[in-house]
Amino acid sequence: MSSAMPGEIQVIDSHTGGEPTRVVLSGGPQLRARTAADAVLELQRHHDYFRRAVIDEPRGSDVMIGALLLPASTQTVAGVVFFNNAGYLGMCGHGAIGVAVTLLHEGLVSPGRHQLETPAGTVQLTIHNEHEVSVDNVASYRYMQDIALPVPDIGVVHGDIAYGGNWFFLVNDHSQTIDLNNVATLSRYAARVRAALDASELRGADDAVIDHIELCGPPSDQRKADSRNFVLCPGNAYDRSPCGTGTSAKLACLIADNKLPEDGVWRQESITGSIFIATARLHDGLVYPSIRGSAYLTARSTLLFDSADPFISGMHAQPGNDDAS
Ligand code: PYC
């Protein structure tokens, strides 16, 4: 517990394709940082209790992504730091859509184009209407192709390491059934792949930890989507949405393999059946994805923090210590 914990935090919850986003409107820590990337460092060093209090049980859940708004600048409508039960994210596609719909609902932005600063870089939001938003994401790329990874109890799997605002290992030959009725098996499988990645010391650029595992398979209906995915997030929750940063990483791999032309449309279905529509531009060998999806508000709440509450800053299980691993 921290004495800095405020009595109340105002939040708005939404979901984007089934994946929740909790936008913190007020009551968050006062930060000195002037950029979203520095805000992550300051939160990590001095205010991590805040992340856990907002996201962990009993006020949050493993599935939820938090979004702490930072002040606007002359170029941006706001900055944002995304966080989950395991830590902080570089970017979050579904979360950016949730933030846009929340800002619109609060009268803080109008429909149209706006810049949003994230720790991974500035993304462009196009707010089409009260639900639909496109996010022009940060530059995405495939970093390593067709890596052979020995995974205990599974065998050798092959996959690509790609960046889409977060780091992903996309398994190419998993032979798993991507279906909502199979999430326990998929979670165990993906957690083993991630553990093997850690043990192999494979990393992204600048030694970044590859903390998201993505499995793609056929869509539930080829008329509606091109692929269905399962994405295991760092804290062992699976993404209910098609994962904006994961779809961006997938797009980078498709374009590198000449399986999708520039400006081609990719309809990415999630494990829950929700869909993001993705396209990409190319520039200097990098892929600039645009992800379109819809978000819906689910709650406006005041989180309360009683100094007598033993769980005032959340109940924190160590990710990886449960039976998903
Ligand atoms: O949409 O980028 C995304 C995302 C990352 C983790 C959960 N959702």
Residues whose N, C-alpha, C, O or C-beta is under 5 A from the ligand:
A	BS01	PYC	M91 C92 G93 H94 G95 D239 C243 G244 T245 G246
